[in-house]
Amino acid sequence: NTGELLAVANWPTFDPNDAGHYSADTRMDRAIAAAYEPGSVFKVLTLAGAIENHLANPAELIDCQMGSIDVAGRIIHDWKRFGTLTVRDILVHSSDVGAIKVALRMGPERFYDAVRPFGIGQPTGIALPGENRGLFRPVSEWTPSSIGSIAMGQEVSVTPIQMISAISAVANGGMYYHPTIVRDIQTVGPIPDLTGPDPHRATDERTAAEVRDMMESVVLKGTGMPAKLDGYSAAGKSGTAQKIDPATGRYSATDYLASFAGFAPVNDPAVTILVVLDSPVGGHHGGEVGGPIFKRIAQQVLTYMSIPHDIVAPSSVEMAKNAKKTPQVATQTASRQGADNANRAKFDAVVEKQTVHAKATAMTVGKAPMVAVPNLTGQSVRSVIEACSRLGLDPALIGDGIAVQQFPEAGAQVEQGSQITVRFGRAAQLVPAAANGEGN
């Protein structure tokens, strides 16, 4: 809703104190400088353009021709032999043929004019060095088959900062905000202008709302299901793009660039997140490899930001029932339980050390002021950190989610600077330890 860039991570990384020992490629900020073909994530913009121009609607049926289409003499094959799909399901199942047929309705000029306001092929103006403008050639340079390629995210290149800015425009209701890295500068000297270009409308509110709803369906029942969150609604789109083989100059059959772009919660988005994996090993589909990373980041970030849940998180009883139905859910449940058991053991070990230390120093007269330990149970990671900081306490955090255990207990008198150990978990774990036969 603002264009503020909250976090960026690149890999491989380097030590800025010894930058000379790393290659220029390693030092590159790929989020800003690396351009790539977005693949199917671009279909969000393709379908948005058609809906805005009243040339398609989510419920309309499109014949996807059993996975094959001729575009100006070039045969393009879909990843699966789809028959008739709604426009919504073209996005849900990521049909190339369906996206191409919708783009052909617009024609090159109208298609170009619909996509351009999303910042494609233009520098965002972010105040970071080395920004790549990407590639989105004017229509005069297109070949007769270019519209087919661009509709499914080929023959166009973007940077991650461009793609996440475009998806944010869909998330927030159609406004394109130029991304910023610095909110303000407080200084006694002259203050540089950090405002950047004014936001502009990339698409109308009706179109943005309909595409948001379609992107939610991608996560609920389509290629983005691995990105489904616990306690939050989410929307997104996966992308799986073949990379160019430098030896042949053609698309590789084995080397891919996988991505997943999404936002949450759906009706009042707080963050947009983009995950891009260059040449993933093993699985290579964007939803398959990027979706779980999106989920891990989103779950922690939304909790950290104290964003309230907008859907009911599954209870432990429901999770147990689902575990009996599908091996995949059983595996995921076992994995979560294993992680929680490990966090419990870690918490117990830390508490034991704290107790031993407290006994050894019980006779020492402290010089720091004494404070009462607050009740941290049920609070987010961010709230716990803020509460401890206000009292001059040192929080030791274990796990993620919301606080389910703490040591020392609420109300205990400790010196300022003392360590407060807090274990975090899912909402379903908010039960007294004695109720399930477990304790410290």
Steps between C-alpha positions, in 0.01 A plus 500: 500500500802732512777353286726469806751221453501325838762230437727362228709185508748377238698178473789444461604769744834665577685679778486876428810545718693285252309566178811484278530125550158438345397504134286779357225244442495411869490866603204574273173600665288266288175648625590822320749408230418149372241482221323173423204370302214481752313215337146437620501766774461741207159346422363710788565812292379336177162413648474830687539683167223299338262542795563875518427532127174303545628226270480224760346425838598240762200274437526497118583168334802477270581204274863415576510265202639199684832671556607632159467827309638643174621861536612647167625161381669409829353207693499558876426206729349529846651320799182292519223411254225728630160507335252772599599718797355812655724807496539449874619143447742613230682678781434228760647226279739733312391414146730650236248450221224665701715805580602530135140486375404776744798714390407454134164662573683816610743514210860624534435873554228462761694224675814717515305800631337287772829356631721811478337686796611217730858622456616222268805595294561818701735575789310532826726783617583327828793665679734202462791473254507292184130476423419306183206629296410155368368448148156572358545589133261743329238340276686619190776251587272201562488206262160360395529232770628729779157549653482127565838497673444812709155383614666212687803696623757442226667765279474735799741535790448655842694555817362370830437859614294564184297181540423549867397862433264386225340232717463752783296720265253214460502437876428858607214574262679610185746771611864473394738629767864548408705294747705678766779380728527804731191643670658826616829657607528693824791741487591857580635554149323514165256210458505325161173447318389141563143528380561357150235499229138528603293180502278440198210271420613182326153349475152578629372382838249258350766322298740487795230348721410233244865406439565488876213256534639288215845499661346379825355206306854419379604447863180322606479246219765560235875507444549717809357258758841451671482872589175468698537663844375402844264763640534740206352516153757531223507560125778440252629366171775254419744528213721240334715644223744308280842664495691565179775246436806715413641218288198478269326836546175309551289426805650227717302185568665449840591843643225715650434815696221445753310773680198569714345842559221556747345714773302462822246541645293514179240765587735731688853416382785588736793365297590378155770233482695376197720190504727434199719190470760485224561144372340308790621142541237227511153653478482801273137615492444842656216394728681183604830661602410868549162454669632342823761775535231764452299327775790487746579867449138617506409310818788657691470850355125532552540384861791739552288787364211402735260457206180338634391166355221528245417129476475231764824307538456121494473346848719213608194269476437603138868456418490147645192414289663638186818308578304175469360603162817590309862391546620849402305666782618228739860573404453875544327448836776270619757753389328781692467277809865404474602866483280584798646213705848624417403851614358360825827317567701812420281706733546248784876497451525879509276521808716243679811705435325817617386325819851370576643847439237660724577258787873558467457877527211508747716642776643774279355842565387646167571859408245527216142609575246223550201470265199271478497256210197574277253236383613429143277200423294544185708788365677520164877501461496872439283572806726288722811683383335839557371405847842374609677802356280740694602331826867454413472120477685275254259272306623158384256386232442137399278401206242718321130578519365631831645465851394176674757473784729735689762488772512661752123499552292817483528708816844374604740773617825505300782745442493718191714335233384150601422249227136408443461179299184475290385206288270567206259269322163476329179628655382145569788457745365769734414254776656457844795260491344287776188437290686271262732349756801711401693742712845641565 
